């Protein structure tokens, strides 16, 4: 049976070279290249459209890098196997070695490629190890994967105005609409660090979206914070007013000054 | 090569084109901007302090200092010119003659100035005329001694080690990607593969050479064009470089690998990190006796993603400081989501500067 392959690399000669190599090993390892794309986003679309068995994924690409692509893929129901390809990236390779993720070094040799493909067909890169690699490299995603009515979509992290933990989910608010994710607020805060400020036990606000802080007088029927009143965040993109908890206020004030 | 970098190592041969000479001259270079600035500031500071401790009250001391300046500044500038001339016209003088000449020059200049401005000049009643000459002699000796020590601190062995540390390197990521690109086109476009390998070889030759070597500007620009060609093969059409090279003196020289790492930096942060087209602008102009090199590239809108853009530049700053001291300048800024770098350096670097 021929294996369906997706090639992802931002450099045209590198894509060409990979196709040459696959043709070379065709006799012992028959493959069919379903697509060769130049960016992480195009890769995710191609996976949904062409359902490849194996993705040959370049690590350093502008925008969404290979590690992020793999993380988004791992969130899918039937993820393809991933083989990372890289020219040279000491940190990434150390992290890969430790967690036994498969990778190829450019220039790639035909026999190594065949061996990797044979291995990849047997096992799928698993998500926890991938997350560990990402954490070890301090690699941030540029998008969050959202699953809505069985479809996968991407929300650019740049567009997020605030994140709020509800009972079971975290609400992602962009200027246009709301999304839900199962990721925890804590892990999101850890990954995106300085981009967001925690203003409340259940809320993270994008630093760039904060327009002003306003003091609100406490009501007699206060919500527990009452009496002296509390502060609220006013946003640039939305009319929502987000309460700042008394515990977070000193920290928020400090970060706002700096 | 030996790790100790002892003088007499192979790198010290054929030195006439390099910019860190063995100090064969110990007269301070009065035409070097760095020397001029240091001397003018230091001598004025010493005289100002001396006036301050010998006069009660700020205002009297200030008036006295202004008065003295009428002699001090012309004498100072004349001394610098004299030093400059002595260095230029008597380069082969034995060191034993150079030192006393350098010490006597300030006193001689002071004497000339005093004779000219004497009748209308400041009242030097604080001491007889020979006292002023003695002060000039002492300051001259001090300044000469400082610059000689400084030149020794930058002696070949020490400078060698510093330059070794600043030696350029080929980024492995670029190297392996380029080889991969060459392999990819070897069958379909052998001519192009040949050209690329030749360019890679040229780059290697430059990188392995002495970073102090001064080369004609045109040669460095050629190397940059070859580098860009490799990158364009690799990255495709989204990398565009706009060359805007003005008329420059044909003898203009720059340190080898001065511009290439700057362009490499621009490719790295403009094209490798950012999706979409990347337009890099390279502009070279001659302004009087100075060369202005400007390079700009797009950067991430998000300041959080911009960090790192400066790292590759520390090396270039270090080399400029070692070769040109204060006579070269490197500034950077971010404007309209573009990173802009401007370097200015003397058009021609004299070998004994």
Interface residues (C-beta under 8 A of the other chain):
Chain A: X10 X11 X12 X13 X14 X16 X17 X20 X39 X60 X62 X63 X87 X88 X89 X105 X106 X107 X108 X158 X194 X195
Chain B: X172 X173 X175 X176 X177 X179 X180 X181 X183 X184 X185 X187 X188 X233 X234 X235 X236 X271 X272 X273 X274 X275 X276 X302 X304
